[in-house]
Amino acid sequence: MPIIIKPSQLEESAKLGAQFRHCIHEEPEIGLYLPKTQEKIVNALKSFGIKEISTFVGGANVTGVVAVIEGSRPGKTIGLRADSDALPLEEKTGVEWSSKVPMAMHACGHDGHVGTLLAAVHYINQHRDFAGRLVAIFQPGEEGFAGGRYMIEDGLVQKFGIDEFYALHAEPMLPVGCVGFIPGFATANADIFKITFTGVGGHGSRPHLTRDPLVAACECVLSLQTIVSRSVDPNQTAVVSAGCISCGNEKGSSVVQKTATIVGTTRSFEKEVQDILIQRMQQIVDGTALSNDMKGKLEYTKLYPAMFNSPEHVEKAKALLEEALGLDKVKLMIRRAGGEDFSFMLQAKPGCLFRLGVQDETHNASVHNPEFDFNDKAIATGAACLLTIALNRAAS
């Protein structure tokens, strides 16, 4: 018989999780080094009676926290991950626990992820009659800093003997009380690029004596748009988006600059598509530079790999949550082109990330929006789901 934890069993733990969430929400921190957030998480774990706590998992400047909860019988070791960093936005929610830090807020629900995992830890620490071990992972630096990669490279799997990884993410498109699964590729290869054209600067009235990099940059942006439409199989998916062209300033109306830069992002799922994007971008940069008689340089950074939810583990987790929540509360969703550094953990060991519904009449804002606030009503559901999956996988 499967071990089923219902959200109603987590009500008291969820209240504590919400309190800690509000505390973290008030003082958001950005990046890999989150000293105040780390201190609050550690204090919460200690208040629950957790003894085995590790800090700075990921390196001296990476405030990764790991807590181990031992069961009463042998079994697998299951890692449960919550990201903990914030975004550079000015909050406009108006809630009591609004950010006190200018241009920093928890606009992606990471404070809720932490509160939900803390609720799960609080509950399971009082019910240790289970097989295996649960490893609670509080990871900084998800928002573009690759905190998951740092923790993996620091030996997260080896140090704690993790067999499988699971996580959740707030989903404003799902009603509170519901969860969603995406088998296979769930998020994209989230890469960034910088293109630099170097020509010959001069006076705008004598363009024949210059080699204008701005013209080359504009040509290049238009050419980049042909990659997806003409080089990628229509049955596959890719995105090439230029986010900024930088060249001169508005006061230099008669100045032809020496350099122009383009920065942007690409998204893909399959490696062969990613390879096509890189190859075609290089060809376009080289060709544009040649036709404009100047130098062109492409700098391409593979930031986050595509996150792959093991279909086998999705199927098993989905079946468990259908029993815990009801068939109508568990949905299948389509993949999206966002980035997620839980991908580094799923490259090391199998598992999956599921989406946790947070939408109701007062929670309608999308993530990365200054009006977004995680819904506390979702904490009991999220914690119950994490524990239901983890306990059964640990005993399998």
DABELVEN-V752540 format. One record per backbone hydrogen bond with DSSP energy under -1.0 kcal/mol. CO is the residue of the C=O (numbers start at 1). NH is the residue of the N-H. E is the energy in kcal/mol with one decimal. If there is no record, write none. Layout:
{{CO & NH & E} {CO & NH & E}}
This chain:
{{6 & 9 & -1.6} {7 & 10 & -1.7} {10 & 14 & -3.1} {11 & 15 & -1.6} {12 & 16 & -1.5} {13 & 17 & -2.4} {14 & 18 & -2.4} {15 & 19 & -1.9} {16 & 20 & -2.4} {17 & 21 & -2.2} {18 & 22 & -2.4} {19 & 23 & -1.8} {20 & 24 & -2.3} {21 & 25 & -2.9} {22 & 26 & -1.8} {26 & 100 & -2.9} {29 & 86 & -2.5} {31 & 141 & -1.7} {32 & 63 & -2.3} {34 & 38 & -2.8} {35 & 39 & -2.3} {36 & 40 & -2.2} {37 & 41 & -2.3} {38 & 42 & -2.7} {39 & 43 & -2.5} {40 & 44 & -2.1} {41 & 45 & -2.5} {42 & 46 & -2.6} {43 & 47 & -2.1} {44 & 48 & -1.2} {45 & 50 & -2.3} {46 & 49 & -1.1} {51 & 53 & -1.2} {52 & 68 & -2.1} {54 & 66 & -2.6} {56 & 59 & -1.7} {59 & 62 & -1.7} {62 & 64 & -1.8} {64 & 57 & -2.5} {65 & 138 & -3.3} {66 & 54 & -3.1} {67 & 136 & -2.9} {69 & 134 & -2.4} {73 & 132 & -2.9} {76 & 133 & -2.2} {77 & 163 & -3.2} {77 & 164 & -1.1} {78 & 135 & -2.9} {79 & 166 & -2.3} {80 & 137 & -3.4} {82 & 139 & -2.6} {87 & 89 & -1.8} {87 & 105 & -2.3} {95 & 98 & -1.7} {101 & 104 & -1.1} {105 & 87 & -2.9} {105 & 107 & -1.5} {107 & 368 & -3.0} {109 & 113 & -2.0} {110 & 114 & -2.3} {111 & 115 & -2.4} {112 & 116 & -2.5} {113 & 117 & -2.3} {114 & 118 & -2.6} {115 & 119 & -1.9} {116 & 120 & -2.0} {117 & 121 & -2.5} {118 & 122 & -2.8} {119 & 123 & -2.1} {120 & 124 & -2.6} {121 & 125 & -2.2} {123 & 126 & -1.2} {128 & 130 & -2.2} {130 & 72 & -1.4} {130 & 73 & -1.6} {132 & 71 & -2.3} {133 & 78 & -2.6} {134 & 69 & -2.8} {135 & 80 & -3.1} {136 & 67 & -2.4} {137 & 82 & -3.0} {138 & 65 & -2.3} {139 & 84 & -2.4} {141 & 147 & -2.5} {142 & 144 & -2.4} {146 & 150 & -1.7} {147 & 151 & -2.1} {148 & 152 & -2.1} {149 & 153 & -2.9} {150 & 154 & -1.3} {151 & 156 & -1.7} {152 & 155 & -1.8} {155 & 159 & -3.3} {156 & 160 & -1.5} {157 & 161 & -1.0} {157 & 162 & -1.3} {164 & 79 & -3.1} {165 & 352 & -1.4} {166 & 81 & -2.3} {167 & 354 & -2.1} {169 & 356 & -3.0} {171 & 174 & -1.6} {171 & 358 & -1.5} {174 & 359 & -2.4} {175 & 178 & -1.9} {178 & 357 & -2.9} {179 & 331 & -2.7} {180 & 355 & -3.1} {181 & 333 & -3.0} {184 & 309 & -3.0} {186 & 336 & -2.1} {190 & 304 & -1.9} {191 & 266 & -1.7} {192 & 301 & -3.1} {193 & 264 & -1.9} {194 & 299 & -2.9} {195 & 262 & -2.5} {196 & 297 & -2.1} {197 & 260 & -2.0} {198 & 295 & -2.3} {200 & 211 & -2.2} {202 & 256 & -3.0} {203 & 206 & -1.9} {206 & 209 & -2.0} {207 & 210 & -1.6} {211 & 200 & -1.5} {212 & 216 & -1.3} {213 & 217 & -2.5} {214 & 218 & -2.4} {215 & 219 & -2.3} {216 & 220 & -2.5} {217 & 221 & -2.3} {218 & 222 & -1.7} {219 & 223 & -2.3} {220 & 224 & -2.5} {223 & 226 & -1.7} {224 & 227 & -1.4} {226 & 230 & -2.2} {227 & 231 & -2.4} {233 & 236 & -2.5} {239 & 267 & -2.1} {241 & 265 & -2.5} {244 & 263 & -2.2} {246 & 261 & -2.3} {249 & 252 & -1.8} {252 & 255 & -1.6} {254 & 204 & -3.5} {256 & 202 & -2.1} {258 & 199 & -3.5} {260 & 197 & -2.8} {261 & 246 & -2.8} {262 & 195 & -2.9} {263 & 243 & -2.4} {263 & 244 & -1.8} {264 & 193 & -2.3} {265 & 241 & -2.9} {266 & 191 & -2.1} {267 & 239 & -2.2} {268 & 189 & -4.2} {270 & 274 & -1.9} {271 & 275 & -2.5} {272 & 276 & -1.6} {273 & 277 & -2.3} {274 & 278 & -2.1} {275 & 279 & -2.5} {276 & 280 & -2.9} {277 & 281 & -2.3} {278 & 282 & -2.2} {279 & 283 & -2.0} {280 & 284 & -2.5} {281 & 285 & -2.6} {282 & 286 & -2.6} {283 & 287 & -2.7} {284 & 288 & -2.6} {285 & 289 & -2.3} {286 & 290 & -2.3} {287 & 291 & -2.4} {288 & 292 & -1.1} {289 & 294 & -2.3} {290 & 293 & -1.3} {295 & 198 & -2.5} {297 & 196 & -2.5} {299 & 194 & -2.3} {301 & 192 & -2.2} {301 & 303 & -1.1} {304 & 190 & -2.3} {307 & 186 & -3.1} {309 & 184 & -2.6} {310 & 314 & -2.7} {311 & 315 & -2.4} {312 & 316 & -1.8} {313 & 317 & -2.5} {314 & 318 & -3.1} {315 & 319 & -1.9} {316 & 320 & -1.8} {317 & 321 & -2.3} {318 & 322 & -2.0} {319 & 323 & -1.2} {320 & 324 & -1.9} {321 & 325 & -3.1} {322 & 326 & -1.2} {326 & 329 & -1.6} {327 & 330 & -1.1} {329 & 179 & -2.6} {331 & 181 & -2.4} {338 & 188 & -2.3} {340 & 343 & -1.5} {341 & 344 & -1.2} {342 & 346 & -2.1} {343 & 347 & -1.4} {345 & 349 & -2.3} {350 & 165 & -2.1} {351 & 310 & -1.6} {352 & 167 & -1.4} {354 & 169 & -1.6} {355 & 180 & -2.3} {356 & 171 & -2.9} {359 & 176 & -2.6} {363 & 360 & -1.2} {369 & 372 & -2.3} {370 & 92 & -3.2} {375 & 378 & -2.0} {376 & 379 & -1.5} {378 & 382 & -2.8} {379 & 383 & -2.8} {380 & 384 & -2.3} {381 & 385 & -2.2} {382 & 386 & -2.5} {383 & 387 & -2.3} {384 & 388 & -2.4} {385 & 389 & -2.4} {386 & 390 & -2.7} {387 & 391 & -2.9} {388 & 392 & -1.5} {389 & 393 & -2.5} {390 & 394 & -2.8} {391 & 395 & -1.3} {394 & 76 & -2.7}}
